Amino acid sequence: MFAVIKTGGKQYRVAANDVITVATLAGEPGTAVTFDQVLMVTNDGSTQVGAPLIEGVTVAGEVVEHTRGEKVISFKKRRRQNSRRKRGHRQDYTVVRITEILSGGAKPKKAAAKKTTKAAADEAAPATAE
């Protein structure tokens, strides 16, 4: 089963457990996100194509990390005038792991609990002094 979703002005073909890099999304790593702009869904040989979107179908995912792309250099030069301009740009991206494709208005399953560190576990359950 796979779907084609639209986010950030681009289209992505996704399936469960895929990891995709999309334009920046709000949310901390571990946060659940949903994509409701689904353009096409294929399930067991049957294909559903929206005009332009499919109603009642969503794709659930989880934010893995926020990252930045490689630097893109913009260099401009005007010949024989000692005029140069060099600029660099790095685009912000979000890495998302697709958890499931939901149809029929189903709700996404709860995301897995975050792993707790030893310091956080100690604060949550303080040791008793004897």
N, C-alpha and C positions, 0 to 999 in steps of 0.2 A: 504494500500500500504506500503510495506517495502522493504528495500534493504540490501544487505550485502556489507560492504565496507572494505577496507584494509588500515590501517594506522599504522605506527610504528611497522610493522612486525606482527601485530595481525589483526584478523577479528572481525567485530562488526555487529550485526543485528540492524538496525535502522529504525525508522519510524518518521514521522513529530512530532515535539514537544518532542522527546525523549531527555534526558540528559545523556550523556556518559562521561566517564573519559578515556582520551587517553594519550599517551606519549606526552611530551612537544611539543607544537606548538608555532611558533613565532606569536606575535600579542598581543595587549593590550585587556583587557576585553571590549566587545562591538564590536570588529572587526569581520567582516565577513570572514569565511573560506569556501573553497570548497574542497571536496574530489572527485577526478576524477578516483580513482581506485575502480570501482564498479564491484563486482563479480557476483551479482545476483539481479534481480528486480522482485517483484511480484506485479501485479496490476489487481484487479478485477478478480482473478482466473487464469489469464495468467501469466506464469512464463518465464522469460528470463534469461538464464544462459550463462555467458561469457566463452570464451576459450582463455586465462584465464580472460580477462576483457571485459566489454561491451562498445562499442564505442558510444559516444554521450550522455551518461547518467552521470550526476553528482549529488552529494548530497551537499546542501548548509547548513551551520550552522553558529553559532555565538559563539564566545568565551565568556564564563560566568566568569571564574576565573582561576587563576593559583594556584595550591596547591601542597602539598607534601604528600607522602604516609607515612604509619607507619614505624617506625624504624625497620630494619631487623638486627638482631645480628648475627655475625659470630664469633663463639668461637672455638678455637683450643687448644688442650692440649696434651702434650706428657707425658705419665705417668712416675712417679718416676724420673722426671728430673727437677721439679720445673719450667717448661716451659709452659706458657700460653699466648694466644694471643686473645684479644677481640676487635672486630671492629664493628662499627655500620654504617648503610647506609640508607639514605632516598631518595627515587626516586621522581623526579619532574613530575607532571602531569598537564594536562590542562582539565578543565571541559568545554564541548561543548554542546550547545543546537542545535539540528537539526531543521532547519526551513522548508526545503522542499526538495523533490526529483524531479530532473529535467530530462526530457528525450527529445530527439530530438534536442539537442543543445540549449535549452532555457536558457535565462540568469536569474540569481537569482533576486528576488525582492530586492529593497533597504532595508537595515536593518533599524529598528526603530531608530529614533533619540535618542541620549543619553539624560537622564534627566539632566537638568541644575540645579546647586545649586544656592542659593540666591546670593552668592558672585560673581559667574560667570555672573549671570544675571545683577547685578549692574554694573559690568565692561563693559558689552556689551552695556548697555543703561544708561549712567550717568545721574543723576538727575540734573535738572536745578536749579540754585540758584537764588532766587528772593530777 
